[in-house]
Amino acid sequence: MEDTLKLLRSEVSQRQDECFHLKEAHYRAAETFDRRNNTLTLIAVISSSVTGGSAIWSAFAATVSAPLPIALWATALASVITTIVTGVQKSRLGSAEEARNHHKAAMGYAELARAARRLAESDYDEEKLRSALADVDAGFNQTSSLAPFLPEKFLLEAAPAVQIERLSQVGLVGAFETRDSGTAAELLGKRFKSKPAKVQILETWTGYGAQLYSWITHALEDGANVQILLLDPTSEHVEHRAQALSSTGVDAQTIKSNIEGDLDILERVLKEYDHENGGYEGKLEVRVYDVTPVVNMYRFDDIRIVGTYLWGEDSITGPQFEVKGTEGSGRTPFADDFDAHFKKIWDYTGGIQEDKDSSTLKVVTQPLGTGKNPTKQLKVEKGNVVTTPLREEGEATAAGLRSKWRVPLAYISFWRH
């Protein structure tokens, strides 16, 4: 059953790609015929004007004994050009009717592509999916039978658009060389200013300093719910990342200081908004994680800016990807995968343990109260900053944590019991 459904959905995806390809090709053909017809129309208008001008010249020549043969030749030549252009306009090479037929075919294929996409996103069972696919095939055959001849060059020209559409369907809508400057940096700033309802940050550390304070405070004032995940500065993964960045001059102490600097900034946000202004409880949550950093992500509602942790390169200077996806019908595979990655780290309480009966490792889902290196919830209670692992084993005080990390600590969350 599952294999059959998988095969049917593969056929649906293929039909969707084929319809989109033909839609783009026919649109290109229609545009070409439109431009050609417009050019021929302009030539015909000019030729007709010359014919009229020559007739006036002939009349003038007959009146004042000017060189009549020149006027007559000009009239004849303009008439020939007008006749040829008008004839070409009526043929398939320049006909406005041909352009309209390509537009009509493109719209038909576009509708079929949308229908196929709805099928691909549906949860139909085998019988219903097979029936719906048959309807799409019937529509495809009908549209193809009525579509005008399509030269091969238009299919070749449409191929890149098909690749872009495929990337869009899985959620990838943009790619940038870096987030340190340029388009990605501008996009990040614009997204913070766009009054998002939901903001999520997954990073080792942000590196934005005072800019982080401005972004987060403005987001809170605009009503956003903000969740931030930073690497635990006591994690062994600080050393691992330092090793990867050793060629850039970054060491473990620098990474720890950068993370703690972000946390100092977030403590300011807590004091100014939670204690003084009020009304922001639960709006900002901060957690630190102790698992391998894989990607970083800045999410603003349906848009995510995602980067990777490459060896020997700070993530902000590496490649960045813009991923789009919303809830419900707007979901995309890439967005779902990155959102799930964030949630798993956010709620992480378990670990990997060895199966005593085999040499393999298996991931064990464990209830709260067990697990290795869980993510820690950071919050303020009765004026004291505390951190609570996502398990029931007591809470450390801020003073104890400062002693452990040897720096002022600001692990925080708008959270009250």
KANOR-V446204 format. One record per residue. N is the residue number from 1. RES is the residue in three letters. D_FIRST is the distance of its C-alpha to the first C-alpha in whole Angstrom. Layout:
n:N res:RES d_first:D_FIRST
n:N res:RES d_first:D_FIRST
This chain:
n:1 res:MET d_first:0
n:2 res:GLU d_first:4
n:3 res:ASP d_first:5
n:4 res:THR d_first:5
n:5 res:LEU d_first:6
n:6 res:LYS d_first:9
n:7 res:LEU d_first:10
n:8 res:LEU d_first:11
n:9 res:ARG d_first:12
n:10 res:SER d_first:14
n:11 res:GLU d_first:15
n:12 res:VAL d_first:17
n:13 res:SER d_first:18
n:14 res:GLN d_first:20
n:15 res:ARG d_first:21
n:16 res:GLN d_first:23
n:17 res:ASP d_first:24
n:18 res:GLU d_first:26
n:19 res:CYS d_first:27
n:20 res:PHE d_first:29
n:21 res:HIS d_first:30
n:22 res:LEU d_first:32
n:23 res:LYS d_first:33
n:24 res:GLU d_first:35
n:25 res:ALA d_first:36
n:26 res:HIS d_first:37
n:27 res:TYR d_first:39
n:28 res:ARG d_first:41
n:29 res:ALA d_first:42
n:30 res:ALA d_first:43
n:31 res:GLU d_first:45
n:32 res:THR d_first:47
n:33 res:PHE d_first:48
n:34 res:ASP d_first:49
n:35 res:ARG d_first:51
n:36 res:ARG d_first:53
n:37 res:ASN d_first:53
n:38 res:ASN d_first:55
n:39 res:THR d_first:57
n:40 res:LEU d_first:58
n:41 res:THR d_first:59
n:42 res:LEU d_first:61
n:43 res:ILE d_first:63
n:44 res:ALA d_first:64
n:45 res:VAL d_first:65
n:46 res:ILE d_first:67
n:47 res:SER d_first:69
n:48 res:SER d_first:69
n:49 res:SER d_first:71
n:50 res:VAL d_first:73
n:51 res:THR d_first:74
n:52 res:GLY d_first:76
n:53 res:GLY d_first:78
n:54 res:SER d_first:79
n:55 res:ALA d_first:80
n:56 res:ILE d_first:82
n:57 res:TRP d_first:83
n:58 res:SER d_first:84
n:59 res:ALA d_first:86
n:60 res:PHE d_first:88
n:61 res:ALA d_first:89
n:62 res:ALA d_first:90
n:63 res:THR d_first:92
n:64 res:VAL d_first:94
n:65 res:SER d_first:94
n:66 res:ALA d_first:91
n:67 res:PRO d_first:89
n:68 res:LEU d_first:87
n:69 res:PRO d_first:85
n:70 res:ILE d_first:83
n:71 res:ALA d_first:82
n:72 res:LEU d_first:81
n:73 res:TRP d_first:79
n:74 res:ALA d_first:77
n:75 res:THR d_first:77
n:76 res:ALA d_first:76
n:77 res:LEU d_first:73
n:78 res:ALA d_first:72
n:79 res:SER d_first:71
n:80 res:VAL d_first:69
n:81 res:ILE d_first:67
n:82 res:THR d_first:66
n:83 res:THR d_first:65
n:84 res:ILE d_first:63
n:85 res:VAL d_first:61
n:86 res:THR d_first:61
n:87 res:GLY d_first:60
n:88 res:VAL d_first:57
n:89 res:GLN d_first:56
n:90 res:LYS d_first:55
n:91 res:SER d_first:53
n:92 res:ARG d_first:50
n:93 res:LEU d_first:51
n:94 res:GLY d_first:52
n:95 res:SER d_first:51
n:96 res:ALA d_first:50
n:97 res:GLU d_first:48
n:98 res:GLU d_first:46
n:99 res:ALA d_first:45
n:100 res:ARG d_first:44
n:101 res:ASN d_first:42
n:102 res:HIS d_first:40
n:103 res:HIS d_first:40
n:104 res:LYS d_first:38
n:105 res:ALA d_first:36
n:106 res:ALA d_first:35
n:107 res:MET d_first:35
n:108 res:GLY d_first:32
n:109 res:TYR d_first:30
n:110 res:ALA d_first:30
n:111 res:GLU d_first:29
n:112 res:LEU d_first:26
n:113 res:ALA d_first:26
n:114 res:ARG d_first:26
n:115 res:ALA d_first:23
n:116 res:ALA d_first:21
n:117 res:ARG d_first:21
n:118 res:ARG d_first:21
n:119 res:LEU d_first:17
n:120 res:ALA d_first:17
n:121 res:GLU d_first:18
n:122 res:SER d_first:16
n:123 res:ASP d_first:14
n:124 res:TYR d_first:12
n:125 res:ASP d_first:9
n:126 res:GLU d_first:8
n:127 res:GLU d_first:11
n:128 res:LYS d_first:13
n:129 res:LEU d_first:12
n:130 res:ARG d_first:13
n:131 res:SER d_first:16
n:132 res:ALA d_first:17
n:133 res:LEU d_first:17
n:134 res:ALA d_first:19
n:135 res:ASP d_first:21
n:136 res:VAL d_first:22
n:137 res:ASP d_first:22
n:138 res:ALA d_first:25
n:139 res:GLY d_first:27
n:140 res:PHE d_first:26
n:141 res:ASN d_first:28
n:142 res:GLN d_first:31
n:143 res:THR d_first:32
n:144 res:SER d_first:32
n:145 res:SER d_first:34
n:146 res:LEU d_first:36
n:147 res:ALA d_first:37
n:148 res:PRO d_first:40
n:149 res:PHE d_first:40
n:150 res:LEU d_first:39
n:151 res:PRO d_first:41
n:152 res:GLU d_first:39
n:153 res:LYS d_first:41
n:154 res:PHE d_first:39
n:155 res:LEU d_first:36
n:156 res:LEU d_first:37
n:157 res:GLU d_first:39
n:158 res:ALA d_first:36
n:159 res:ALA d_first:34
n:160 res:PRO d_first:35
n:161 res:ALA d_first:34
n:162 res:VAL d_first:30
n:163 res:GLN d_first:30
n:164 res:ILE d_first:32
n:165 res:GLU d_first:30
n:166 res:ARG d_first:27
n:167 res:LEU d_first:29
n:168 res:SER d_first:29
n:169 res:GLN d_first:26
n:170 res:VAL d_first:25
n:171 res:GLY d_first:28
n:172 res:LEU d_first:31
n:173 res:VAL d_first:34
n:174 res:GLY d_first:37
n:175 res:ALA d_first:38
n:176 res:PHE d_first:41
n:177 res:GLU d_first:44
n:178 res:THR d_first:45
n:179 res:ARG d_first:45
n:180 res:ASP d_first:49
n:181 res:SER d_first:50
n:182 res:GLY d_first:49
n:183 res:THR d_first:46
n:184 res:ALA d_first:44
n:185 res:ALA d_first:47
n:186 res:GLU d_first:48
n:187 res:LEU d_first:44
n:188 res:LEU d_first:45
n:189 res:GLY d_first:48
n:190 res:LYS d_first:47
n:191 res:ARG d_first:44
n:192 res:PHE d_first:46
n:193 res:LYS d_first:48
n:194 res:SER d_first:45
n:195 res:LYS d_first:46
n:196 res:PRO d_first:42
n:197 res:ALA d_first:41
n:198 res:LYS d_first:39
n:199 res:VAL d_first:40
n:200 res:GLN d_first:38
n:201 res:ILE d_first:40
n:202 res:LEU d_first:39
n:203 res:GLU d_first:41
n:204 res:THR d_first:43
n:205 res:TRP d_first:46
n:206 res:THR d_first:47
n:207 res:GLY d_first:50
n:208 res:TYR d_first:51
n:209 res:GLY d_first:54
n:210 res:ALA d_first:56
n:211 res:GLN d_first:53
n:212 res:LEU d_first:51
n:213 res:TYR d_first:53
n:214 res:SER d_first:54
n:215 res:TRP d_first:50
n:216 res:ILE d_first:49
n:217 res:THR d_first:52
n:218 res:HIS d_first:51
n:219 res:ALA d_first:48
n:220 res:LEU d_first:48
n:221 res:GLU d_first:51
n:222 res:ASP d_first:49
n:223 res:GLY d_first:47
n:224 res:ALA d_first:44
n:225 res:ASN d_first:42
n:226 res:VAL d_first:42
n:227 res:GLN d_first:40
n:228 res:ILE d_first:42
n:229 res:LEU d_first:41
n:230 res:LEU d_first:43
n:231 res:LEU d_first:43
n:232 res:ASP d_first:45
n:233 res:PRO d_first:49
n:234 res:THR d_first:49
n:235 res:SER d_first:46
n:236 res:GLU d_first:46
n:237 res:HIS d_first:44
n:238 res:VAL d_first:47
n:239 res:GLU d_first:48
n:240 res:HIS d_first:45
n:241 res:ARG d_first:45
n:242 res:ALA d_first:49
n:243 res:GLN d_first:49
n:244 res:ALA d_first:46
n:245 res:LEU d_first:49
n:246 res:SER d_first:52
n:247 res:SER d_first:53
n:248 res:THR d_first:53
n:249 res:GLY d_first:56
n:250 res:VAL d_first:53
n:251 res:ASP d_first:54
n:252 res:ALA d_first:52
n:253 res:GLN d_first:55
n:254 res:THR d_first:55
n:255 res:ILE d_first:51
n:256 res:LYS d_first:52
n:257 res:SER d_first:55
n:258 res:ASN d_first:52
n:259 res:ILE d_first:50
n:260 res:GLU d_first:53
n:261 res:GLY d_first:54
n:262 res:ASP d_first:51
n:263 res:LEU d_first:51
n:264 res:ASP d_first:55
n:265 res:ILE d_first:54
n:266 res:LEU d_first:52
n:267 res:GLU d_first:54
n:268 res:ARG d_first:56
n:269 res:VAL d_first:54
n:270 res:LEU d_first:53
n:271 res:LYS d_first:57
n:272 res:GLU d_first:58
n:273 res:TYR d_first:55
n:274 res:ASP d_first:54
n:275 res:HIS d_first:58
n:276 res:GLU d_first:60
n:277 res:ASN d_first:58
n:278 res:GLY d_first:55
n:279 res:GLY d_first:52
n:280 res:TYR d_first:50
n:281 res:GLU d_first:49
n:282 res:GLY d_first:45
n:283 res:LYS d_first:45
n:284 res:LEU d_first:45
n:285 res:GLU d_first:44
n:286 res:VAL d_first:44
n:287 res:ARG d_first:42
n:288 res:VAL d_first:43
n:289 res:TYR d_first:40
n:290 res:ASP d_first:41
n:291 res:VAL d_first:38
n:292 res:THR d_first:37
n:293 res:PRO d_first:38
n:294 res:VAL d_first:35
n:295 res:VAL d_first:36
n:296 res:ASN d_first:38
n:297 res:MET d_first:37
n:298 res:TYR d_first:39
n:299 res:ARG d_first:37
n:300 res:PHE d_first:38
n:301 res:ASP d_first:36
n:302 res:ASP d_first:34
n:303 res:ILE d_first:35
n:304 res:ARG d_first:35
n:305 res:ILE d_first:38
n:306 res:VAL d_first:36
n:307 res:GLY d_first:38
n:308 res:THR d_first:38
n:309 res:TYR d_first:40
n:310 res:LEU d_first:41
n:311 res:TRP d_first:44
n:312 res:GLY d_first:47
n:313 res:GLU d_first:46
n:314 res:ASP d_first:47
n:315 res:SER d_first:43
n:316 res:ILE d_first:45
n:317 res:THR d_first:47
n:318 res:GLY d_first:43
n:319 res:PRO d_first:41
n:320 res:GLN d_first:39
n:321 res:PHE d_first:36
n:322 res:GLU d_first:36
n:323 res:VAL d_first:32
n:324 res:LYS d_first:31
n:325 res:GLY d_first:29
n:326 res:THR d_first:29
n:327 res:GLU d_first:28
n:328 res:GLY d_first:25
n:329 res:SER d_first:24
n:330 res:GLY d_first:27
n:331 res:ARG d_first:25
n:332 res:THR d_first:24
n:333 res:PRO d_first:23
n:334 res:PHE d_first:26
n:335 res:ALA d_first:28
n:336 res:ASP d_first:25
n:337 res:ASP d_first:25
n:338 res:PHE d_first:29
n:339 res:ASP d_first:29
n:340 res:ALA d_first:27
n:341 res:HIS d_first:29
n:342 res:PHE d_first:32
n:343 res:LYS d_first:31
n:344 res:LYS d_first:30
n:345 res:ILE d_first:34
n:346 res:TRP d_first:35
n:347 res:ASP d_first:34
n:348 res:TYR d_first:34
n:349 res:THR d_first:35
n:350 res:GLY d_first:33
n:351 res:GLY d_first:34
n:352 res:ILE d_first:33
n:353 res:GLN d_first:34
n:354 res:GLU d_first:34
n:355 res:ASP d_first:32
n:356 res:LYS d_first:35
n:357 res:ASP d_first:33
n:358 res:SER d_first:32
n:359 res:SER d_first:33
n:360 res:THR d_first:30
n:361 res:LEU d_first:30
n:362 res:LYS d_first:28
n:363 res:VAL d_first:28
n:364 res:VAL d_first:29
n:365 res:THR d_first:28
n:366 res:GLN d_first:32
n:367 res:PRO d_first:33
n:368 res:LEU d_first:36
n:369 res:GLY d_first:39
n:370 res:THR d_first:38
n:371 res:GLY d_first:37
n:372 res:LYS d_first:39
n:373 res:ASN d_first:40
n:374 res:PRO d_first:39
n:375 res:THR d_first:39
n:376 res:LYS d_first:42
n:377 res:GLN d_first:43
n:378 res:LEU d_first:47
n:379 res:LYS d_first:49
n:380 res:VAL d_first:52
n:381 res:GLU d_first:54
n:382 res:LYS d_first:57
n:383 res:GLY d_first:58
n:384 res:ASN d_first:57
n:385 res:VAL d_first:54
n:386 res:VAL d_first:52
n:387 res:THR d_first:48
n:388 res:THR d_first:46
n:389 res:PRO d_first:43
n:390 res:LEU d_first:40
n:391 res:ARG d_first:40
n:392 res:GLU d_first:43
n:393 res:GLU d_first:46
n:394 res:GLY d_first:49
n:395 res:GLU d_first:50
n:396 res:ALA d_first:52
n:397 res:THR d_first:55
n:398 res:ALA d_first:56
n:399 res:ALA d_first:59
n:400 res:GLY d_first:57
n:401 res:LEU d_first:55
n:402 res:ARG d_first:57
n:403 res:SER d_first:59
n:404 res:LYS d_first:56
n:405 res:TRP d_first:55
n:406 res:ARG d_first:59
n:407 res:VAL d_first:59
n:408 res:PRO d_first:59
n:409 res:LEU d_first:55
n:410 res:ALA d_first:54
n:411 res:TYR d_first:50
n:412 res:ILE d_first:50
n:413 res:SER d_first:47
n:414 res:PHE d_first:48
n:415 res:TRP d_first:47
n:416 res:ARG d_first:49
n:417 res:HIS d_first:49
